[in-house]
């Protein structure tokens, strides 16, 4: 019997490369406007990425997503 079948899937595997980038900046403590400036996109684009990240990771706040990212080592 394979033990990994009983374990929940690792969160974050379905994040896009850009979502991983945004998540890394979130973990660093940047807000949406600051992330947008770093990536040279609009704040509304970052808001969309953050919304997708929250949905994919099943959390509802920046604090939760940062805690989950650190707990599961989703960023380096």
C-alpha positions in Angstrom: 0.0 0.0 0.0 1.3 3.4 -0.9 1.3 5.9 2.0 1.3 9.0 -0.2 -2.2 8.2 -1.4 -3.5 9.1 2.0 -1.8 12.4 2.2 -3.3 15.7 1.0 -1.9 17.2 -2.2 0.9 19.6 -1.8 -0.5 23.2 -2.1 0.8 25.5 -4.7 1.6 23.0 -7.5 -1.0 24.7 -9.7 0.4 28.2 -9.3 1.7 29.8 -12.5 5.3 31.1 -12.6 4.0 34.7 -12.3 1.8 33.7 -9.3 4.9 32.2 -7.6 6.7 35.5 -8.3 3.9 37.5 -6.7 3.7 35.1 -3.8 7.4 35.5 -3.1 7.0 39.3 -3.0 4.1 38.8 -0.6 6.2 36.7 1.7 8.8 39.5 1.6 6.1 41.8 3.0 5.4 43.9 -0.1 1.8 45.2 -0.8 0.1 45.1 -4.1 1.2 48.5 -5.2 4.9 47.7 -4.4 4.7 44.4 -6.2 3.2 46.1 -9.2 6.0 48.6 -9.3 8.7 45.8 -9.1 7.0 43.8 -11.9 6.2 46.9 -14.0 2.5 46.0 -14.2 -0.7 47.7 -12.9 -1.9 47.2 -9.3 -5.1 45.7 -10.7 -3.0 43.0 -12.4 -1.4 42.2 -9.1 -4.8 42.2 -7.4 -5.9 39.6 -9.9 -2.8 37.4 -9.3 -3.3 37.7 -5.6 -7.0 36.7 -5.9 -6.0 33.6 -8.0 -3.3 32.7 -5.5 -5.8 32.9 -2.6 -8.3 30.8 -4.4 -5.8 28.1 -5.5 -4.3 27.8 -2.0 -7.8 27.9 -0.3 -7.1 30.8 2.0 -8.8 34.2 2.4 -6.2 36.7 3.4 -2.6 37.8 2.8 -1.6 36.7 6.2 -3.0 33.2 5.6 -1.3 32.8 2.3 2.1 34.0 3.6 1.8 31.5 6.6 0.9 28.7 4.2 3.7 29.6 1.8 6.3 29.5 4.6 4.9 26.4 6.2 5.0 24.4 2.9 8.2 26.1 1.6 6.4 27.4 -1.5 9.0 30.1 -1.9 12.8 30.2 -1.5 
